[in-house]
Amino acid sequence: DSIRALVSILEGRGTKLRIKTELQYLVDSEWNWDVKQISGSEFIINIPFKAMLNLLTKMQKIKFITADIVAVVEETDRNPKTFQIL
């Protein structure tokens, strides 16, 4: 089972493609990050294992290399499907 995490955009304009591209560049190009936008500046992603979540959360503010974006990542129990109903 993967772990859900919340990516919150602090600066710049986030899109599903930009988030996925950065995560593939930084961490794992083979993993399906399954990025879902839940608000204008928040995205839910799937992380394959706890060590990767720890790495992303310890980075605190992540300045993207592939786009002009600054974001933070934190674990969440939010279900992205509940946002599709809204």
PDB file as gemmi writes it, atoms N, CA and C in Angstrom:
CRYST1    1.000    1.000    1.000  90.00  90.00  90.00 P 1                      
ATOM      1  N   ASP A   1       0.836  -1.193   0.000  1.00  0.00           N  
ATOM      2  CA  ASP A   1       0.000   0.000   0.000  1.00  0.00           C  
ATOM      3  C   ASP A   1       0.878   1.253   0.000  1.00  0.00           C  
ATOM      4  N   SER A   2       0.462   2.208  -0.772  1.00  0.00           N  
ATOM      5  CA  SER A   2       1.203   3.466  -0.798  1.00  0.00           C  
ATOM      6  C   SER A   2       0.691   4.386   0.311  1.00  0.00           C  
ATOM      7  N   ILE A   3       1.431   5.440   0.541  1.00  0.00           N  
ATOM      8  CA  ILE A   3       1.111   6.420   1.581  1.00  0.00           C  
ATOM      9  C   ILE A   3       0.643   7.691   0.891  1.00  0.00           C  
ATOM     10  N   ARG A   4      -0.430   8.273   1.373  1.00  0.00           N  
ATOM     11  CA  ARG A   4      -0.907   9.539   0.804  1.00  0.00           C  
ATOM     12  C   ARG A   4      -0.208  10.709   1.467  1.00  0.00           C  
ATOM     13  N   ALA A   5       0.114  11.696   0.649  1.00  0.00           N  
ATOM     14  CA  ALA A   5       0.737  12.909   1.174  1.00  0.00           C  
ATOM     15  C   ALA A   5       0.112  14.114   0.496  1.00  0.00           C  
ATOM     16  N   LEU A   6       0.160  15.214   1.183  1.00  0.00           N  
ATOM     17  CA  LEU A   6      -0.372  16.476   0.691  1.00  0.00           C  
ATOM     18  C   LEU A   6       0.786  17.352   0.246  1.00  0.00           C  
ATOM     19  N   VAL A   7       0.721  17.834  -0.991  1.00  0.00           N  
ATOM     20  CA  VAL A   7       1.697  18.794  -1.498  1.00  0.00           C  
ATOM     21  C   VAL A   7       1.001  20.147  -1.513  1.00  0.00           C  
ATOM     22  N   SER A   8       1.515  21.092  -0.747  1.00  0.00           N  
ATOM     23  CA  SER A   8       0.952  22.442  -0.692  1.00  0.00           C  
ATOM     24  C   SER A   8       1.904  23.397  -1.394  1.00  0.00           C  
ATOM     25  N   ILE A   9       1.395  24.104  -2.397  1.00  0.00           N  
ATOM     26  CA  ILE A   9       2.203  25.057  -3.159  1.00  0.00           C  
ATOM     27  C   ILE A   9       2.268  26.364  -2.375  1.00  0.00           C  
ATOM     28  N   LEU A  10       3.480  26.819  -2.082  1.00  0.00           N  
ATOM     29  CA  LEU A  10       3.678  28.065  -1.351  1.00  0.00           C  
ATOM     30  C   LEU A  10       3.958  29.226  -2.304  1.00  0.00           C  
ATOM     31  N   GLU A  11       4.672  28.938  -3.389  1.00  0.00           N  
ATOM     32  CA  GLU A  11       5.003  29.948  -4.394  1.00  0.00           C  
ATOM     33  C   GLU A  11       4.906  29.309  -5.766  1.00  0.00           C  
ATOM     34  N   GLY A  12       4.428  30.084  -6.733  1.00  0.00           N  
ATOM     35  CA  GLY A  12       4.326  29.577  -8.094  1.00  0.00           C  
ATOM     36  C   GLY A  12       2.965  28.967  -8.370  1.00  0.00           C  
ATOM     37  N   ARG A  13       2.844  28.407  -9.560  1.00  0.00           N  
ATOM     38  CA  ARG A  13       1.575  27.818  -9.986  1.00  0.00           C  
ATOM     39  C   ARG A  13       1.760  26.323 -10.188  1.00  0.00           C  
ATOM     40  N   GLY A  14       1.162  25.541  -9.334  1.00  0.00           N  
ATOM     41  CA  GLY A  14       1.277  24.095  -9.420  1.00  0.00           C  
ATOM     42  C   GLY A  14       0.251  23.499 -10.369  1.00  0.00           C  
ATOM     43  N   THR A  15       0.669  22.471 -11.073  1.00  0.00           N  
ATOM     44  CA  THR A  15      -0.241  21.665 -11.894  1.00  0.00           C  
ATOM     45  C   THR A  15       0.096  20.203 -11.626  1.00  0.00           C  
ATOM     46  N   LYS A  16      -0.810  19.314 -11.999  1.00  0.00           N  
ATOM     47  CA  LYS A  16      -0.548  17.891 -11.808  1.00  0.00           C  
ATOM     48  C   LYS A  16       0.729  17.485 -12.522  1.00  0.00           C  
ATOM     49  N   LEU A  17       0.913  17.957 -13.753  1.00  0.00           N  
ATOM     50  CA  LEU A  17       2.094  17.598 -14.530  1.00  0.00           C  
ATOM     51  C   LEU A  17       3.374  18.140 -13.895  1.00  0.00           C  
ATOM     52  N   ARG A  18       3.356  19.361 -13.419  1.00  0.00           N  
ATOM     53  CA  ARG A  18       4.551  19.949 -12.792  1.00  0.00           C  
ATOM     54  C   ARG A  18       4.943  19.206 -11.522  1.00  0.00           C  
ATOM     55  N   ILE A  19       3.946  18.838 -10.714  1.00  0.00           N  
ATOM     56  CA  ILE A  19       4.215  18.099  -9.474  1.00  0.00           C  
ATOM     57  C   ILE A  19       4.807  16.732  -9.818  1.00  0.00           C  
ATOM     58  N   LYS A  20       4.169  16.025 -10.733  1.00  0.00           N  
ATOM     59  CA  LYS A  20       4.644  14.689 -11.127  1.00  0.00           C  
ATOM     60  C   LYS A  20       6.051  14.756 -11.701  1.00  0.00           C  
ATOM     61  N   THR A  21       6.306  15.721 -12.571  1.00  0.00           N  
ATOM     62  CA  THR A  21       7.623  15.857 -13.196  1.00  0.00           C  
ATOM     63  C   THR A  21       8.706  16.083 -12.152  1.00  0.00           C  
ATOM     64  N   GLU A  22       8.437  16.951 -11.190  1.00  0.00           N  
ATOM     65  CA  GLU A  22       9.430  17.244 -10.147  1.00  0.00           C  
ATOM     66  C   GLU A  22       9.684  16.016  -9.279  1.00  0.00           C  
ATOM     67  N   LEU A  23       8.636  15.320  -8.881  1.00  0.00           N  
ATOM     68  CA  LEU A  23       8.811  14.127  -8.048  1.00  0.00           C  
ATOM     69  C   LEU A  23       9.570  13.042  -8.796  1.00  0.00           C  
ATOM     70  N   GLN A  24       9.295  12.890 -10.083  1.00  0.00           N  
ATOM     71  CA  GLN A  24      10.036  11.917 -10.885  1.00  0.00           C  
ATOM     72  C   GLN A  24      11.501  12.301 -10.975  1.00  0.00           C  
ATOM     73  N   TYR A  25      11.779  13.591 -11.097  1.00  0.00           N  
ATOM     74  CA  TYR A  25      13.156  14.072 -11.173  1.00  0.00           C  
ATOM     75  C   TYR A  25      13.882  13.902  -9.835  1.00  0.00           C  
ATOM     76  N   LEU A  26      13.224  14.288  -8.750  1.00  0.00           N  
ATOM     77  CA  LEU A  26      13.861  14.264  -7.433  1.00  0.00           C  
ATOM     78  C   LEU A  26      14.017  12.866  -6.847  1.00  0.00           C  
ATOM     79  N   VAL A  27      12.980  12.040  -6.999  1.00  0.00           N  
ATOM     80  CA  VAL A  27      12.932  10.826  -6.206  1.00  0.00           C  
ATOM     81  C   VAL A  27      12.868   9.546  -7.032  1.00  0.00           C  
ATOM     82  N   ASP A  28      11.861   9.404  -7.880  1.00  0.00           N  
ATOM     83  CA  ASP A  28      11.661   8.122  -8.564  1.00  0.00           C  
ATOM     84  C   ASP A  28      10.904   8.320  -9.862  1.00  0.00           C  
ATOM     85  N   SER A  29      11.573   8.095 -10.979  1.00  0.00           N  
ATOM     86  CA  SER A  29      10.947   8.307 -12.279  1.00  0.00           C  
ATOM     87  C   SER A  29      10.002   7.179 -12.674  1.00  0.00           C  
ATOM     88  N   GLU A  30      10.099   6.050 -12.012  1.00  0.00           N  
ATOM     89  CA  GLU A  30       9.268   4.894 -12.373  1.00  0.00           C  
ATOM     90  C   GLU A  30       7.947   4.824 -11.588  1.00  0.00           C  
ATOM     91  N   TRP A  31       7.892   5.467 -10.453  1.00  0.00           N  
ATOM     92  CA  TRP A  31       6.707   5.379  -9.583  1.00  0.00           C  
ATOM     93  C   TRP A  31       5.548   6.193 -10.155  1.00  0.00           C  
ATOM     94  N   ASN A  32       4.336   5.649 -10.060  1.00  0.00           N  
ATOM     95  CA  ASN A  32       3.128   6.378 -10.456  1.00  0.00           C  
ATOM     96  C   ASN A  32       2.693   7.218  -9.258  1.00  0.00           C  
ATOM     97  N   TRP A  33       2.991   8.488  -9.297  1.00  0.00           N  
ATOM     98  CA  TRP A  33       2.719   9.371  -8.173  1.00  0.00           C  
ATOM     99  C   TRP A  33       1.235   9.652  -8.005  1.00  0.00           C  
ATOM    100  N   ASP A  34       0.429   9.376  -9.023  1.00  0.00           N  
ATOM    101  CA  ASP A  34      -1.027   9.531  -8.975  1.00  0.00           C  
ATOM    102  C   ASP A  34      -1.422  10.880  -8.363  1.00  0.00           C  
ATOM    103  N   VAL A  35      -0.951  11.953  -8.975  1.00  0.00           N  
ATOM    104  CA  VAL A  35      -1.186  13.312  -8.481  1.00  0.00           C  
ATOM    105  C   VAL A  35      -2.633  13.711  -8.735  1.00  0.00           C  
ATOM    106  N   LYS A  36      -3.309  14.181  -7.701  1.00  0.00           N  
ATOM    107  CA  LYS A  36      -4.692  14.665  -7.821  1.00  0.00           C  
ATOM    108  C   LYS A  36      -4.773  16.051  -7.195  1.00  0.00           C  
ATOM    109  N   GLN A  37      -5.317  16.996  -7.944  1.00  0.00           N  
ATOM    110  CA  GLN A  37      -5.477  18.351  -7.413  1.00  0.00           C  
ATOM    111  C   GLN A  37      -6.755  18.405  -6.603  1.00  0.00           C  
ATOM    112  N   ILE A  38      -6.667  18.918  -5.374  1.00  0.00           N  
ATOM    113  CA  ILE A  38      -7.850  19.000  -4.522  1.00  0.00           C  
ATOM    114  C   ILE A  38      -8.275  20.440  -4.254  1.00  0.00           C  
ATOM    115  N   SER A  39      -7.384  21.389  -4.565  1.00  0.00           N  
ATOM    116  CA  SER A  39      -7.731  22.807  -4.483  1.00  0.00           C  
ATOM    117  C   SER A  39      -6.769  23.559  -5.387  1.00  0.00           C  
ATOM    118  N   GLY A  40      -6.857  24.869  -5.406  1.00  0.00           N  
ATOM    119  CA  GLY A  40      -5.988  25.650  -6.268  1.00  0.00           C  
ATOM    120  C   GLY A  40      -4.514  25.463  -5.987  1.00  0.00           C  
ATOM    121  N   SER A  41      -4.172  25.179  -4.728  1.00  0.00           N  
ATOM    122  CA  SER A  41      -2.752  25.066  -4.377  1.00  0.00           C  
ATOM    123  C   SER A  41      -2.415  23.792  -3.601  1.00  0.00           C  
ATOM    124  N   GLU A  42      -3.331  22.816  -3.585  1.00  0.00           N  
ATOM    125  CA  GLU A  42      -3.083  21.567  -2.855  1.00  0.00           C  
ATOM    126  C   GLU A  42      -3.295  20.356  -3.759  1.00  0.00           C  
ATOM    127  N   PHE A  43      -2.389  19.401  -3.597  1.00  0.00           N  
ATOM    128  CA  PHE A  43      -2.415  18.185  -4.392  1.00  0.00           C  
ATOM    129  C   PHE A  43      -2.192  16.994  -3.475  1.00  0.00           C  
ATOM    130  N   ILE A  44      -2.865  15.887  -3.770  1.00  0.00           N  
ATOM    131  CA  ILE A  44      -2.637  14.636  -3.059  1.00  0.00           C  
ATOM    132  C   ILE A  44      -1.767  13.762  -3.963  1.00  0.00           C  
ATOM    133  N   ILE A  45      -0.742  13.128  -3.369  1.00  0.00           N  
ATOM    134  CA  ILE A  45       0.113  12.218  -4.117  1.00  0.00           C  
ATOM    135  C   ILE A  45       0.196  10.890  -3.374  1.00  0.00           C  
ATOM    136  N   ASN A  46       0.590   9.847  -4.082  1.00  0.00           N  
ATOM    137  CA  ASN A  46       0.855   8.550  -3.464  1.00  0.00           C  
ATOM    138  C   ASN A  46       2.361   8.352  -3.392  1.00  0.00           C  
ATOM    139  N   ILE A  47       2.848   7.990  -2.215  1.00  0.00           N  
ATOM    140  CA  ILE A  47       4.270   7.758  -1.988  1.00  0.00           C  
ATOM    141  C   ILE A  47       4.450   6.270  -1.706  1.00  0.00           C  
ATOM    142  N   PRO A  48       5.453   5.630  -2.337  1.00  0.00           N  
ATOM    143  CA  PRO A  48       5.561   4.174  -2.226  1.00  0.00           C  
ATOM    144  C   PRO A  48       5.953   3.644  -0.847  1.00  0.00           C  
ATOM    145  N   PHE A  49       6.766   4.378  -0.092  1.00  0.00           N  
ATOM    146  CA  PHE A  49       7.159   3.858   1.218  1.00  0.00           C  
ATOM    147  C   PHE A  49       7.547   4.994   2.165  1.00  0.00           C  
ATOM    148  N   LYS A  50       7.542   4.658   3.451  1.00  0.00           N  
ATOM    149  CA  LYS A  50       7.713   5.649   4.530  1.00  0.00           C  
ATOM    150  C   LYS A  50       9.040   6.408   4.436  1.00  0.00           C  
ATOM    151  N   ALA A  51      10.119   5.748   4.051  1.00  0.00           N  
ATOM    152  CA  ALA A  51      11.419   6.430   3.974  1.00  0.00           C  
ATOM    153  C   ALA A  51      11.379   7.566   2.953  1.00  0.00           C  
ATOM    154  N   MET A  52      10.656   7.368   1.875  1.00  0.00           N  
ATOM    155  CA  MET A  52      10.539   8.417   0.864  1.00  0.00           C  
ATOM    156  C   MET A  52       9.711   9.586   1.410  1.00  0.00           C  
ATOM    157  N   LEU A  53       8.650   9.288   2.142  1.00  0.00           N  
ATOM    158  CA  LEU A  53       7.859  10.340   2.782  1.00  0.00           C  
ATOM    159  C   LEU A  53       8.731  11.129   3.753  1.00  0.00           C  
ATOM    160  N   ASN A  54       9.520  10.418   4.551  1.00  0.00           N  
ATOM    161  CA  ASN A  54      10.410  11.089   5.510  1.00  0.00           C  
ATOM    162  C   ASN A  54      11.385  12.014   4.800  1.00  0.00           C  
ATOM    163  N   LEU A  55      11.933  11.569   3.685  1.00  0.00           N  
ATOM    164  CA  LEU A  55      12.863  12.395   2.916  1.00  0.00           C  
ATOM    165  C   LEU A  55      12.180  13.674   2.434  1.00  0.00           C  
ATOM    166  N   LEU A  56      10.990  13.535   1.851  1.00  0.00           N  
ATOM    167  CA  LEU A  56      10.282  14.703   1.307  1.00  0.00           C  
ATOM    168  C   LEU A  56       9.844  15.671   2.404  1.00  0.00           C  
ATOM    169  N   THR A  57       9.427  15.153   3.548  1.00  0.00           N  
ATOM    170  CA  THR A  57       8.994  16.050   4.626  1.00  0.00           C  
ATOM    171  C   THR A  57      10.184  16.731   5.302  1.00  0.00           C  
ATOM    172  N   LYS A  58      11.323  16.058   5.378  1.00  0.00           N  
ATOM    173  CA  LYS A  58      12.515  16.667   5.985  1.00  0.00           C  
ATOM    174  C   LYS A  58      13.084  17.784   5.123  1.00  0.00           C  
ATOM    175  N   MET A  59      12.796  17.764   3.834  1.00  0.00           N  
ATOM    176  CA  MET A  59      13.275  18.810   2.944  1.00  0.00           C  
ATOM    177  C   MET A  59      12.593  20.140   3.249  1.00  0.00           C  
ATOM    178  N   GLN A  60      11.511  20.107   3.998  1.00  0.00           N  
ATOM    179  CA  GLN A  60      10.704  21.281   4.332  1.00  0.00           C  
ATOM    180  C   GLN A  60      10.288  21.995   3.060  1.00  0.00           C  
ATOM    181  N   LYS A  61      10.706  23.210   2.821  1.00  0.00           N  
ATOM    182  CA  LYS A  61      10.319  23.916   1.601  1.00  0.00           C  
ATOM    183  C   LYS A  61      11.134  23.369   0.430  1.00  0.00           C  
ATOM    184  N   ILE A  62      10.439  22.776  -0.514  1.00  0.00           N  
ATOM    185  CA  ILE A  62      11.098  22.190  -1.679  1.00  0.00           C  
ATOM    186  C   ILE A  62      11.038  23.187  -2.819  1.00  0.00           C  
ATOM    187  N   LYS A  63      12.199  23.669  -3.253  1.00  0.00           N  
ATOM    188  CA  LYS A  63      12.272  24.553  -4.412  1.00  0.00           C  
ATOM    189  C   LYS A  63      12.446  23.666  -5.630  1.00  0.00           C  
ATOM    190  N   PHE A  64      11.424  23.649  -6.478  1.00  0.00           N  
ATOM    191  CA  PHE A  64      11.440  22.770  -7.640  1.00  0.00           C  
ATOM    192  C   PHE A  64      12.577  23.137  -8.583  1.00  0.00           C  
ATOM    193  N   ILE A  65      13.169  22.143  -9.173  1.00  0.00           N  
ATOM    194  CA  ILE A  65      14.215  22.322 -10.172  1.00  0.00           C  
ATOM    195  C   ILE A  65      13.592  22.424 -11.558  1.00  0.00           C  
ATOM    196  N   THR A  66      12.479  21.712 -11.782  1.00  0.00           N  
ATOM    197  CA  THR A  66      11.862  21.628 -13.107  1.00  0.00           C  
ATOM    198  C   THR A  66      10.814  22.715 -13.358  1.00  0.00           C  
ATOM    199  N   ALA A  67      10.454  23.486 -12.344  1.00  0.00           N  
ATOM    200  CA  ALA A  67       9.456  24.561 -12.492  1.00  0.00           C  
ATOM    201  C   ALA A  67       9.720  25.605 -11.407  1.00  0.00           C  
ATOM    202  N   ASP A  68       9.154  26.785 -11.585  1.00  0.00           N  
ATOM    203  CA  ASP A  68       9.342  27.882 -10.634  1.00  0.00           C  
ATOM    204  C   ASP A  68       8.293  27.764  -9.521  1.00  0.00           C  
ATOM    205  N   ILE A  69       8.515  26.776  -8.647  1.00  0.00           N  
ATOM    206  CA  ILE A  69       7.544  26.450  -7.601  1.00  0.00           C  
ATOM    207  C   ILE A  69       8.283  26.158  -6.301  1.00  0.00           C  
ATOM    208  N   VAL A  70       7.670  26.555  -5.181  1.00  0.00           N  
ATOM    209  CA  VAL A  70       8.130  26.157  -3.854  1.00  0.00           C  
ATOM    210  C   VAL A  70       6.936  25.476  -3.179  1.00  0.00           C  
ATOM    211  N   ALA A  71       7.181  24.298  -2.591  1.00  0.00           N  
ATOM    212  CA  ALA A  71       6.091  23.528  -1.990  1.00  0.00           C  
ATOM    213  C   ALA A  71       6.566  22.825  -0.731  1.00  0.00           C  
ATOM    214  N   VAL A  72       5.610  22.360   0.047  1.00  0.00           N  
ATOM    215  CA  VAL A  72       5.897  21.508   1.201  1.00  0.00           C  
ATOM    216  C   VAL A  72       5.088  20.223   1.055  1.00  0.00           C  
ATOM    217  N   VAL A  73       5.622  19.147   1.630  1.00  0.00           N  
ATOM    218  CA  VAL A  73       4.962  17.844   1.584  1.00  0.00           C  
ATOM    219  C   VAL A  73       4.730  17.378   3.008  1.00  0.00           C  
ATOM    220  N   GLU A  74       3.523  16.860   3.280  1.00  0.00           N  
ATOM    221  CA  GLU A  74       3.223  16.302   4.597  1.00  0.00           C  
ATOM    222  C   GLU A  74       2.267  15.131   4.429  1.00  0.00           C  
ATOM    223  N   GLU A  75       2.382  14.176   5.330  1.00  0.00           N  
ATOM    224  CA  GLU A  75       1.503  13.006   5.280  1.00  0.00           C  
ATOM    225  C   GLU A  75       0.068  13.446   5.562  1.00  0.00           C  
ATOM    226  N   THR A  76      -0.879  12.758   4.931  1.00  0.00           N  
ATOM    227  CA  THR A  76      -2.284  13.083   5.151  1.00  0.00           C  
ATOM    228  C   THR A  76      -3.119  11.815   5.141  1.00  0.00           C  
ATOM    229  N   ASP A  77      -4.265  11.878   5.782  1.00  0.00           N  
ATOM    230  CA  ASP A  77      -5.208  10.768   5.692  1.00  0.00           C  
ATOM    231  C   ASP A  77      -6.403  11.162   4.825  1.00  0.00           C  
ATOM    232  N   ARG A  78      -6.305  12.312   4.177  1.00  0.00           N  
ATOM    233  CA  ARG A  78      -7.378  12.756   3.285  1.00  0.00           C  
ATOM    234  C   ARG A  78      -7.508  11.789   2.115  1.00  0.00           C  
ATOM    235  N   ASN A  79      -8.729  11.552   1.716  1.00  0.00           N  
ATOM    236  CA  ASN A  79      -8.993  10.694   0.575  1.00  0.00           C  
ATOM    237  C   ASN A  79      -9.326  11.586  -0.618  1.00  0.00           C  
ATOM    238  N   PRO A  80      -8.549  11.522  -1.704  1.00  0.00           N  
ATOM    239  CA  PRO A  80      -8.800  12.406  -2.838  1.00  0.00           C  
ATOM    240  C   PRO A  80     -10.166  12.192  -3.477  1.00  0.00           C  
ATOM    241  N   LYS A  81     -10.759  11.021  -3.311  1.00  0.00           N  
ATOM    242  CA  LYS A  81     -12.070  10.737  -3.902  1.00  0.00           C  
ATOM    243  C   LYS A  81     -13.166  11.585  -3.270  1.00  0.00           C  
ATOM    244  N   THR A  82     -13.012  11.962  -2.007  1.00  0.00           N  
ATOM    245  CA  THR A  82     -14.034  12.788  -1.356  1.00  0.00           C  
ATOM    246  C   THR A  82     -14.066  14.181  -1.955  1.00  0.00           C  
ATOM    247  N   PHE A  83     -12.955  14.653  -2.513  1.00  0.00           N  
ATOM    248  CA  PHE A  83     -12.908  15.980  -3.117  1.00  0.00           C  
ATOM    249  C   PHE A  83     -13.535  15.984  -4.499  1.00  0.00           C  
ATOM    250  N   GLN A  84     -13.563  14.840  -5.190  1.00  0.00           N  
ATOM    251  CA  GLN A  84     -14.177  14.752  -6.510  1.00  0.00           C  
ATOM    252  C   GLN A  84     -15.686  14.946  -6.428  1.00  0.00           C  
ATOM    253  N   ILE A  85     -16.271  14.597  -5.299  1.00  0.00           N  
ATOM    254  CA  ILE A  85     -17.713  14.746  -5.109  1.00  0.00           C  
ATOM    255  C   ILE A  85     -18.080  16.228  -5.013  1.00  0.00           C  
ATOM    256  N   LEU A  86     -17.217  17.011  -4.374  1.00  0.00           N  
ATOM    257  CA  LEU A  86     -17.461  18.438  -4.204  1.00  0.00           C  
ATOM    258  C   LEU A  86     -17.347  19.092  -5.547  1.00  0.00           C  
TER     259      LEU A  86                                                      
END                                                                             
